[in-house]
Every structure is written in structure tokens, then in C-alpha cells.
Amino acid sequence: MNNSHFDKIKNGEGFIAALDQSGGSTPKALADYGVPEDSYSNEDEMFDLVHQMRTRLITSPSFNADQILGVILFEQTMDREIEGKYTADYLSDKGIVPFLKVDKGLAEQETGVQLMKPIHDLDDTLSRANERNIFGTKMRSVIHEPNTIGIKAVVEQQFEIGKQILDYDLVPIIEPEVNIHSKDKEKSEEILKDEILKQLNELREDQNVMLKLSIPTKANTYKELIDHPRVLRVVALSGGYSRDEANEKLKENHGLIASFSRALIADLNANQSEEEFNASLKSAVDSIHDASVNKK
């Protein structure tokens, strides 16, 4: 494992950018960026366009290691190059830690939750992640209701696969998202915290994970997780909140930093000049960094 990456993620001031939209969410991400569906005629062209978007973002001077600790990549992005280097190597050379999204999407809702679909080729993906100098991984489940059986199943699945990831000397980001629009969100978060603590307490001293969680309804709900010796860092997803709303909620939670996707790139557009694009990105990066670092 890269010790400088480990230290940056554990102790660095900043946030993690989530640039891991997968095949299903790519058309919307491109449309939001000002590239309509009639701009491409097949999936290959679509992925070329989204890589151009990500390349523009990552190579921007506003996308800097002083404020951005790491980036979560989509699998295709890991296998593509930016300025003649594999994406993860380009990021590392820029001082930013590369992560990889490894899940295959969500199963149908059952017992108030959506587990992850099976990840049949995980060993192969993790081997490639090692070859591509990836530091860690990310995988997402979703909790819709405060159903203890469902939430327990989500957390157990996450940690079971997390241990497989740890065997490849990669740091798993465990992401059991609580739907921000769900009823009894606060109750779901209490059950989730307890189930995560049970799993963390069973990890060996050489096993460290990260957590990616919805910003809690009750500020500092996750303080016990943030302070846990097996937790490298706890990051928050924007989950559908606007950037301003997510930032305000984030500021109330000590030790919690952002890992935003839509809230980061919402104001960027393919038709912006380089000057406009870089200024717009700088504004977003500055505000998210400020919310991650400066707490109320």
C-alpha cells in the first residue's frame, strides 16, 4: 500500500471527488453537462465523451491536491489514459489519491433496503486495480426504511466484500447510503451506526476501512464511527441535496468530509470557455473544501 496515500487520506484537509457515474447514469451526467443524447450514436461514443468531460475536470488547475484528497473513478476511467498516463497514475502524479467504484448496481428493494447485485468478477477487477495503482474501492447500497433486518443485511454484505477487498491490500469505502427522502431517516441512521460498529469491532488491527454515509439528520450522529481506530476516514455523499444545502449540513458534523458527485459538477458545462469552466469549478471546489474543513 502507498504510505503517502494512506497518510493523505487519514490526515489531509480536503474532500474526495466522486467521478464514478457508471453506464446507467452516464447519459444524465452528460446531459447535465450540456451534451444531449443525440450527440452520440452508440455506447462507445458516449463513454468517449464522458472521458473527455472527466479529463477536462481532472486536468483543470482548479482541480488541485491542496483541496482534493482523492477521486473515485468508474472502471472504464481506470483503464483509460489522461495525457499519456493511466488515469490513476495521472492523479497520483498530481498528488490526488485514486479510488475505484467496484459495485454492479443495486438489487430490487426488499426489507426496506437495496443490497448490491452480485459482483461476479470482483477478484479480476481487484487484480487490475492493483496493476493500475488504485489505492481503494467504493461500493454502494441503499437504505429506504429503518428495518433492522434489512440494514443488518446491507452492512454484513458490505463488510463481507470489504474483507475480500482488504485481501488485495486496497482500502474499501463502505457506502450504505440512507435515502435522504426516506421516512424515519434518523431512526435508520441509528440502526446503521450500531450495525457498522459491530462490524468494525470485529476487524483486525491491520484492517482499515473508510465509510461513505448520507449526511445525518442529527448532527454528529457518526462521531463514534469517525473516531473508531479501524476507520481511516468518514466521507459524506450529497445524496440529492443541492451543493449549498449539503455544505451547510456538512459544516455541522465535526470530522466528516465531503465526497460529492452531482454537487461538485452541477455548474460545469461543455460549452463554457476554459476560463469559465475553471472559474466555475474553482467556486465549487472552494465551497466544498470550506464545508469539509471549517466546522461550526
ZAMARGU-4260 file (C-alpha; in steps of 0.2 Angstrom, whole numbers, plus 5000, padded with zeros to 4 digits):
<rodrens>
0) 5000/5000/5000 | 5006/5018/4996 | 5010/5025/5013 | 5009/5043/5007 | 4992/5040/5000
5) 4987/5032/5017 | 4993/5047/5026 | 4985/5060/5015 | 4968/5051/5016 | 4969/5049/5035
10) 4976/5066/5039 | 4974/5078/5024 | 4962/5093/5024 | 4950/5092/5010 | 4937/5081/5002
15) 4935/5067/4989 | 4928/5070/4972 | 4916/5056/4966 | 4918/5055/4947 | 4911/5037/4946
20) 4895/5038/4936 | 4893/5021/4928 | 4884/5016/4911 | 4866/5019/4918 | 4869/5036/4924
25) 4881/5042/4911 | 4868/5049/4899 | 4860/5060/4913 | 4878/5066/4918 | 4882/5071/4900
30) 4865/5079/4898 | 4868/5089/4914 | 4885/5094/4906 | 4877/5101/4890 | 4880/5085/4879
35) 4862/5079/4874 | 4859/5061/4869 | 4859/5065/4850 | 4877/5070/4851 | 4882/5051/4851
40) 4876/5036/4842 | 4882/5022/4852 | 4889/5017/4870 | 4907/5018/4864 | 4905/5036/4858
45) 4895/5040/4874 | 4910/5034/4885 | 4922/5044/4874 | 4913/5059/4878 | 4911/5056/4897
50) 4930/5053/4897 | 4933/5070/4889 | 4922/5078/4902 | 4932/5069/4916 | 4948/5073/4908
55) 4944/5092/4907 | 4939/5091/4925 | 4954/5082/4932 | 4967/5092/4921 | 4959/5109/4927
60) 4971/5119/4938 | 4955/5121/4949 | 4956/5103/4952 | 4971/5103/4964 | 4979/5092/4978
65) 4978/5106/4991 | 4959/5104/4992 | 4955/5087/4984 | 4962/5072/4993 | 4955/5058/4982
70) 4945/5054/4967 | 4933/5039/4964 | 4934/5033/4947 | 4922/5022/4936 | 4930/5006/4930
75) 4932/5012/4912 | 4941/5028/4918 | 4954/5017/4927 | 4958/5009/4910 | 4959/5025/4900
80) 4973/5037/4899 | 4975/5056/4903 | 4989/5065/4894 | 4998/5048/4890 | 4996/5041/4908
85) 4983/5029/4915 | 4971/5040/4925 | 4976/5034/4942 | 4994/5037/4938 | 4990/5055/4932
90) 4980/5058/4948 | 4994/5051/4959 | 5007/5062/4950 | 4995/5077/4954 | 4995/5072/4972
95) 4977/5065/4972 | 4973/5048/4978 | 4964/5036/4966 | 4949/5025/4971 | 4938/5013/4960
100) 4920/5010/4961 | 4918/4991/4960 | 4899/4988/4963 | 4887/4982/4949 | 4872/4992/4954
105) 4858/4989/4966 | 4846/4974/4968 | 4827/4977/4969 | 4821/4984/4986 | 4817/4971/4999
110) 4815/4973/5018 | 4817/4991/5016 | 4834/4991/5008 | 4843/4988/4991 | 4858/4976/4993
115) 4871/4976/4980 | 4870/4965/4965 | 4882/4951/4965 | 4900/4956/4959 | 4905/4941/4949
120) 4921/4947/4943 | 4927/4956/4959 | 4944/4946/4960 | 4948/4951/4942 | 4944/4969/4945
125) 4954/4970/4961 | 4969/4962/4952 | 4968/4975/4939 | 4966/4989/4952 | 4982/4984/4959
130) 4991/4984/4942 | 4983/5002/4939 | 4990/5008/4956 | 4972/5011/4963 | 4973/5014/4982
135) 4955/5009/4987 | 4937/5005/4981 | 4919/5010/4983 | 4903/5001/4983 | 4885/5007/4987
140) 4870/5000/4994 | 4854/5010/4999 | 4843/5010/5015 | 4825/5016/5012 | 4817/5011/5029
145) 4823/5008/5047 | 4821/4990/5045 | 4834/4981/5057 | 4834/4965/5047 | 4837/4974/5030
150) 4850/4986/5037 | 4860/4972/5046 | 4860/4963/5029 | 4866/4978/5020 | 4881/4981/5032
155) 4885/4962/5033 | 4886/4962/5014 | 4897/4977/5013 | 4909/4971/5026 | 4910/4953/5019
160) 4915/4961/5002 | 4926/4974/5011 | 4936/4960/5018 | 4939/4952/5001 | 4945/4970/4995
165) 4957/4971/5010 | 4965/4955/5005 | 4971/4964/4989 | 4979/4977/5000 | 4966/4990/4995
170) 4955/5001/5006 | 4937/4999/5004 | 4925/5013/5005 | 4909/5005/5013 | 4894/5015/5007
175) 4877/5011/5014 | 4868/5026/5009 | 4852/5031/5018 | 4839/5039/5006 | 4838/5057/5011
180) 4819/5057/5006 | 4815/5042/5017 | 4803/5042/5032 | 4812/5040/5049 | 4829/5044/5041
185) 4836/5047/5059 | 4830/5030/5065 | 4838/5022/5050 | 4854/5031/5054 | 4854/5025/5072
190) 4852/5007/5067 | 4865/5009/5054 | 4878/5016/5066 | 4875/5001/5078 | 4877/4988/5064
195) 4893/4997/5057 | 4901/4997/5075 | 4898/4979/5077 | 4907/4975/5061 | 4921/4987/5064
200) 4924/4980/5081 | 4927/4963/5073 | 4941/4969/5061 | 4959/4965/5065 | 4971/4979/5069
205) 4979/4978/5051 | 4961/4980/5043 | 4956/4998/5040 | 4941/5004/5030 | 4933/5020/5025
210) 4914/5024/5026 | 4903/5035/5015 | 4887/5040/5023 | 4872/5051/5020 | 4874/5067/5030
215) 4865/5063/5046 | 4848/5071/5051 | 4855/5073/5069 | 4872/5082/5068 | 4887/5072/5074
220) 4877/5055/5074 | 4893/5047/5067 | 4906/5054/5078 | 4909/5037/5086 | 4912/5030/5069
225) 4924/5044/5064 | 4934/5041/5080 | 4935/5022/5078 | 4953/5016/5076 | 4948/5004/5061
230) 4941/5019/5051 | 4953/5029/5040 | 4940/5042/5036 | 4922/5045/5035 | 4915/5054/5020
235) 4898/5061/5016 | 4888/5060/5000 | 4877/5074/4994 | 4863/5062/4991 | 4852/5074/4981
240) 4854/5089/4991 | 4860/5105/4982 | 4878/5110/4985 | 4873/5124/4996 | 4862/5113/5007
245) 4874/5099/5008 | 4888/5111/5013 | 4878/5118/5027 | 4873/5101/5034 | 4891/5095/5032
250) 4898/5110/5042 | 4888/5104/5057 | 4897/5087/5058 | 4914/5088/5065 | 4927/5076/5056
255) 4915/5072/5042 | 4921/5077/5025 | 4913/5078/5008 | 4913/5065/4994 | 4901/5074/4982
260) 4897/5070/4964 | 4882/5080/4957 | 4885/5094/4970 | 4903/5096/4963 | 4900/5096/4944
265) 4882/5104/4944 | 4888/5121/4937 | 4900/5114/4924 | 4895/5114/4905 | 4903/5108/4889
270) 4900/5125/4881 | 4910/5135/4894 | 4926/5143/4889 | 4941/5136/4898 | 4941/5152/4909
275) 4923/5150/4913 | 4924/5131/4916 | 4940/5133/4928 | 4931/5148/4937 | 4915/5138/4940
280) 4925/5123/4946 | 4935/5133/4957 | 4920/5140/4966 | 4913/5123/4968 | 4929/5116/4975
285) 4932/5131/4987 | 4915/5129/4994 | 4915/5110/4997 | 4933/5111/5004 | 4927/5125/5016
290) 4912/5115/5022 | 4924/5099/5024 | 4937/5109/5034 | 4929/5124/5043 | 4916/5117/5056
295) 4903/5127/5065
</rodrens>
